[in-house]
Amino acid sequence: MNNLIFLAENAAPGMSLSFTVGWIIIMGVVFYFMAIRPQKKQQKALQALLSTIEAGDSVLTTSGFYGVVIDVMEEVVIVEFGNNKNCRIPMKKAAITEVEKPGTPEKA
């Protein structure tokens, strides 16, 4: 017990502050590489996917509906759902999560 008190009294005063700041920086870097960087990478991939959408592509929306793209505008796409040709709904491109080009094999 006396040894711990002796070590605490003789520790350099700036050492504990620099040690704490160092750990905060290390934790910030770890947080960046584990949380922020992968999310930005995923957002870039989604934006690239949405920029390649064209008529005839099969899409999956954020609400879980599968449909076929009929028309593509700048921010809006018209998607046809189901077998009923009268069910065409305009929706934002951001509401699309997956795109499958016609003629490409399905994922296993």
Backbone bond lengths (Angstrom), bond angles and torsions (degrees), N, CA, C in turn:
res aa  C-N    CA-C-N  psi(-1)  N-CA   C-N-CA  omega(-1)  CA-C   N-CA-C  phi
1 M - - - 1.446 - - 1.524 110.65 -
2 N 1.332 115.97 -42.78 1.462 120.53 179.67 1.520 110.78 -65.02
3 N 1.326 116.47 -32.53 1.461 119.98 179.67 1.518 111.03 -65.55
4 L 1.335 117.60 -38.60 1.463 121.05 179.06 1.524 111.08 -65.64
5 I 1.314 116.54 -41.26 1.468 120.11 178.41 1.520 109.96 -64.86
6 F 1.338 116.39 -41.40 1.460 120.76 178.89 1.531 110.63 -62.18
7 L 1.322 117.40 -43.14 1.462 121.17 -179.84 1.523 111.10 -66.62
8 A 1.315 117.04 -38.68 1.460 120.54 -179.93 1.524 111.20 -68.24
9 E 1.331 117.67 -36.65 1.456 120.84 -179.34 1.522 111.60 -72.53
10 N 1.318 117.18 -31.67 1.461 121.29 -175.53 1.528 113.18 -94.99
11 A 1.317 118.69 0.70 1.467 120.98 179.39 1.519 109.31 -70.23
12 A 1.316 115.31 144.74 1.462 119.75 178.85 1.524 109.12 -65.14
13 P 1.348 118.16 135.16 1.460 119.95 -175.27 1.529 113.51 -64.77
14 G 1.317 119.28 -34.64 1.464 121.26 -178.76 1.519 112.86 -83.21
15 M 1.299 117.03 -12.26 1.461 120.49 -176.40 1.523 112.11 -66.95
16 S 1.294 117.67 -40.75 1.460 119.70 -178.01 1.535 110.97 -69.07
17 L 1.325 117.79 -35.85 1.458 121.08 178.57 1.529 110.82 -68.80
18 S 1.333 116.73 -43.96 1.466 119.08 179.53 1.524 110.62 -67.49
19 F 1.307 116.52 -35.61 1.466 120.84 177.22 1.533 110.40 -63.18
20 T 1.318 117.24 -43.86 1.464 122.11 179.03 1.522 111.35 -64.98
21 V 1.316 117.40 -44.98 1.465 121.38 179.04 1.529 110.22 -63.59
22 G 1.320 116.56 -39.75 1.464 120.74 177.08 1.511 112.18 -60.18
23 W 1.330 116.83 -44.59 1.466 120.04 178.84 1.524 111.68 -66.43
24 I 1.320 117.34 -36.80 1.471 120.05 177.75 1.520 109.97 -63.89
25 I 1.323 117.29 -41.33 1.464 120.71 178.54 1.532 110.69 -65.54
26 I 1.315 116.46 -44.32 1.469 119.97 178.87 1.523 110.84 -61.41
27 M 1.316 117.63 -43.48 1.470 120.93 179.33 1.527 110.89 -65.78
28 G 1.329 117.39 -36.21 1.465 120.46 176.49 1.520 111.70 -63.30
29 V 1.334 116.58 -42.99 1.467 120.94 178.48 1.530 110.54 -64.40
30 V 1.319 117.22 -43.75 1.467 120.77 178.27 1.527 110.17 -61.94
31 F 1.325 116.98 -43.97 1.460 121.00 178.80 1.525 111.02 -60.86
32 Y 1.337 117.07 -40.76 1.467 121.08 179.19 1.524 110.55 -61.12
33 F 1.330 117.40 -48.55 1.456 120.53 -176.12 1.523 113.10 -74.52
34 M 1.328 118.73 -20.98 1.459 120.06 -178.98 1.522 113.12 -98.62
35 A 1.321 119.03 -21.76 1.463 120.16 -175.44 1.523 113.01 -122.51
36 I 1.293 118.08 -53.94 1.469 120.93 -171.68 1.524 111.80 -74.68
37 R 1.329 117.60 -48.25 1.465 120.69 -176.25 1.527 113.13 -61.83
38 P 1.344 120.18 -46.78 1.472 118.88 178.34 1.526 112.96 -63.37
39 Q 1.332 117.37 -34.65 1.460 119.96 179.26 1.521 110.76 -66.87
40 K 1.317 117.85 -41.92 1.464 120.45 177.89 1.522 110.82 -65.69
41 K 1.312 117.07 -36.88 1.462 121.54 177.99 1.531 110.05 -64.28
42 Q 1.323 116.67 -41.65 1.465 121.48 178.54 1.535 110.54 -66.36
43 Q 1.320 118.24 -39.43 1.457 121.17 177.99 1.524 111.25 -64.79
44 K 1.317 117.84 -39.87 1.462 120.89 177.13 1.526 110.90 -63.43
45 A 1.327 117.08 -42.00 1.460 121.14 179.55 1.528 110.55 -64.22
46 L 1.327 117.51 -40.30 1.466 120.99 178.92 1.526 110.59 -66.74
47 Q 1.330 117.56 -41.08 1.473 120.10 178.21 1.525 110.72 -64.08
48 A 1.321 117.66 -38.94 1.467 120.81 177.39 1.525 110.20 -65.05
49 L 1.333 116.59 -39.22 1.458 121.10 178.62 1.523 110.85 -65.54
50 L 1.330 116.69 -42.71 1.458 120.10 -178.56 1.525 112.02 -69.61
51 S 1.311 117.48 -26.82 1.465 119.56 178.84 1.524 112.37 -74.80
52 T 1.337 117.74 -15.79 1.465 120.84 -179.39 1.531 112.88 -98.21
53 I 1.322 117.67 4.55 1.469 120.02 -178.94 1.523 109.91 -67.07
54 E 1.324 115.06 135.65 1.467 120.25 175.68 1.518 108.62 -143.69
55 A 1.311 115.47 168.74 1.466 120.94 -177.80 1.529 109.78 -60.31
56 G 1.335 115.48 137.33 1.453 121.61 179.20 1.513 114.02 99.16
57 D 1.318 117.65 -10.36 1.468 120.87 179.10 1.522 110.34 -75.73
58 S 1.327 116.08 143.43 1.461 121.27 172.56 1.519 107.82 -88.09
59 V 1.330 116.40 134.91 1.459 120.44 -177.05 1.519 110.68 -129.99
60 L 1.324 114.69 157.01 1.459 122.88 171.86 1.519 106.36 -118.01
61 T 1.329 116.68 128.04 1.463 120.73 -178.23 1.522 110.37 -90.98
62 T 1.320 116.25 168.74 1.463 120.92 179.11 1.526 111.63 -65.12
63 S 1.324 117.42 -23.10 1.464 120.28 178.96 1.529 112.18 -86.82
64 G 1.330 117.85 -1.94 1.463 120.78 174.88 1.509 114.81 96.17
65 F 1.325 118.85 9.01 1.456 121.54 179.67 1.523 110.26 -90.75
66 Y 1.333 115.86 138.48 1.453 121.62 173.70 1.522 107.99 -97.57
67 G 1.328 116.65 140.34 1.448 120.00 179.48 1.521 110.59 -157.50
68 V 1.334 114.33 178.80 1.452 121.75 179.78 1.526 107.74 -119.80
69 V 1.329 115.98 133.42 1.459 121.19 -179.11 1.522 108.80 -74.23
70 I 1.336 115.93 128.46 1.465 122.31 179.05 1.524 110.66 -100.00
71 D 1.330 117.03 -42.34 1.458 121.16 -177.32 1.524 108.69 -145.11
72 V 1.337 115.99 144.72 1.463 121.57 -179.91 1.518 108.38 -122.55
73 M 1.340 115.29 126.71 1.454 121.65 173.51 1.519 107.84 -115.80
74 E 1.313 117.88 -168.38 1.462 120.10 -175.05 1.527 112.50 -63.55
75 E 1.312 118.44 -54.38 1.467 122.14 -178.67 1.528 113.01 -115.26
76 V 1.318 116.88 -7.45 1.465 121.72 -173.53 1.530 109.62 -123.69
77 V 1.319 115.84 142.48 1.462 121.44 171.97 1.523 108.08 -124.40
78 I 1.315 116.65 149.67 1.457 121.09 175.10 1.519 106.60 -104.60
79 V 1.337 114.84 121.47 1.456 121.73 -175.17 1.516 109.30 -114.97
80 E 1.342 115.83 135.83 1.463 122.53 177.85 1.522 107.69 -101.14
81 F 1.329 116.33 125.50 1.456 121.73 -177.32 1.515 110.64 -108.27
82 G 1.321 118.15 138.79 1.456 123.45 174.23 1.511 113.17 70.73
83 N 1.328 115.19 -168.39 1.458 121.85 -179.09 1.518 112.41 -84.45
84 N 1.325 116.52 -15.54 1.452 120.84 -178.66 1.523 108.95 -76.97
85 K 1.333 116.95 117.32 1.461 120.79 -176.75 1.527 111.94 -72.90
86 N 1.333 118.49 -7.72 1.460 121.71 179.66 1.528 112.20 -91.37
87 C 1.305 117.98 -2.86 1.465 121.39 -177.61 1.526 109.33 -97.48
88 R 1.311 115.87 77.26 1.463 122.45 178.73 1.518 108.31 -115.71
89 I 1.308 115.99 124.43 1.459 121.02 -173.85 1.529 109.59 -124.71
90 P 1.335 117.12 127.50 1.463 118.96 172.55 1.532 109.60 -77.28
91 M 1.308 116.18 137.51 1.464 120.38 178.70 1.521 109.73 -148.29
92 K 1.317 115.63 158.69 1.462 120.76 178.93 1.526 109.60 -70.64
93 K 1.325 115.74 150.20 1.459 120.40 177.62 1.525 111.11 -62.81
94 A 1.314 117.09 -30.55 1.464 121.10 -178.11 1.524 112.35 -64.26
95 A 1.341 117.67 -17.49 1.461 121.22 -179.16 1.528 111.89 -84.28
96 I 1.315 117.85 3.50 1.464 121.73 -179.73 1.520 108.64 -101.39
97 T 1.337 116.52 130.01 1.462 120.70 -178.34 1.522 112.77 -106.88
98 E 1.332 118.43 -31.66 1.457 121.47 -179.59 1.520 109.71 -136.09
99 V 1.322 115.54 146.48 1.464 121.66 177.95 1.519 107.72 -130.70
100 E 1.328 115.69 133.39 1.462 120.84 175.73 1.521 107.98 -123.31
101 K 1.298 115.77 118.89 1.457 121.34 179.54 1.527 109.17 -74.02
102 P 1.338 118.15 145.75 1.463 119.15 177.47 1.526 110.03 -67.12
103 G 1.313 116.34 139.81 1.456 121.30 179.12 1.504 114.22 91.44
104 T 1.338 118.75 -6.59 1.448 120.45 176.73 1.515 109.44 -91.71
105 P 1.324 118.33 141.72 1.467 120.17 -179.79 1.527 111.04 -68.15
106 E 1.325 115.54 149.64 1.462 120.52 179.43 1.514 110.29 -72.08
107 K 1.324 116.46 156.13 1.455 121.70 177.41 1.531 109.61 -71.56
108 A 1.298 115.88 140.88 1.474 120.08 179.64 1.501 110.83 -83.46
